[in-house]
């Protein structure tokens, strides 16, 4: 039971929901109060919230339960460091190293505690403000440094780790920077503008310290093992690939890339549970050794991909979003969008049912008959979700929307219905009615004529056409506010715009306006007659 609470706590910790993680680890401790790992994990949560007293109490309990466990001393050292008890933190880290001398978290913690206890004299200078000064200083000699990517990387490393200060103080670029940013402002402003200097020849490689040479050699060996693992991976020799990646991780303990590689192999093998476990290990270890946030984000993204492959879209989306909080990557964002689309498609597919769609439609019809139009619309909408190809339901919903006065939405439903079945006369009739009610008589005439072509005996189309013609005749000589609104709506119609922009029709309209008797001449042309009838029906042309 405690393992279940631990797993839930770990998941919340990785999602940075530290308070929830504390709750789950606490429940686990209630079940198993002798479990040192639970106290260790809860201590890490308290430390993440900078509650150093609680972190210390849990770390002490962890060490008390498991005195020979190195990680417990890493938790204790971190809690003491957070309380600024640097000497005690150093003692805790050294005690842990006595059990595991190569533990990266302990070594890094010890280094940071020693630096905090005895800070470098220039520690206050090397902070993020130095990067800002480099970026914005008007000093001309810094222009070249701003373009030097190698120097920017060095400066960033020194700011993050003050133990490196002495290694780079002799670098002439560092000297130039420190002189420029510490020079009085008025001196910098009065300094003559120097002419652009030609680019210097590349300086010979800087001599590395023994520690740097050792790290370089370790990385080289790890990369060689990784390359061998990749060859096995490409050859689909997965067990050998995992073995090589595992050896690379052992060689370079503070690089979680190799742990990510192992997770990738498990994913390819469809060993999803192992993949999830490996991703969790990579994230946990990455936080302990202060790994690059991009590498941590990759592990979280792979966890999301694993859940996606398992069909668990809720968890997949959750972890993709968590990864984006760690590092916003275009690749992860693309995976999130694709996963959300897959989730929606699955939900739609699972909801699909022709039988239930028809049942909802029939129930909607009953509500419509009882004048319960809102309820009818909801049922028709549900029927469409269950079967988006059921063309008749769109027409039914259009009828209900018309009763509610929602003519624009009803028009969309009629058009969708006719898109699915161009010969469905009821939708044509309703579209004609919509245009009639909106005083778009030219459009109404077109729809009633279309309906009669499909069904010459359709009484609704006959009556609608006759009613529309009478309305056109009635309004063709009138001018009122409603007529102006009708004309404005007609002018927005692409068909009316097409007619009015036609050069020949423009000439015809000019001649008719100059001499109305010319209208009889142009009515002999079927095309011109059709266009003029549309303009009259739209209220653009007045006949009286």
Secondary structure, DSSP 8 states (H G I E B T S, - for coil): -HHHHHHHHHHHHHTT-HHHHHHHHHHHHHH-TT-HHHHHHHHHHHHHTT-HHHHHHHHHHHHHH-TT-HHHHHHHHHHHHHTT-HHHHHHHHHHHHTT-TT-HHHHHHHHHHHHHHT--TTTTTSSHHHHHHHHH---GGGHHHHT-HHHHHHHHHHHH-GGGHHHHTT-HHHHHHHHHHHS-HHHHHHS------------------HHHHHHHHHHHHHHHHHHHHHHHHHTT-HHHHHHHHHHHHHHSTT-THHHHHHHHHHHHTT-HHHHHHHHHHHHHHHHHTT--HHHHHHHHHHHHHHHHHTT-HHHHHHHHHHHHHH---HHHHHHHHHHHHHHHHHHHHHH--HHHHHHHHHHHHHHHHTT-HHHHHHHHHHHHHH-TT-HHHHHHHHHHHHHTT-HHHHHHHHHHHHHH-TT-HHHHHHHHHHHHHTT-HHHHHHHHHHHHHH-TT-HHHHHHHHHHHHHHHHHTT---HHHHHHHHHHHT-HHHHHHHH-HHHHHHHHHHHH-TTHHHHHTTSHHHHHHHHHHHHHTSS---
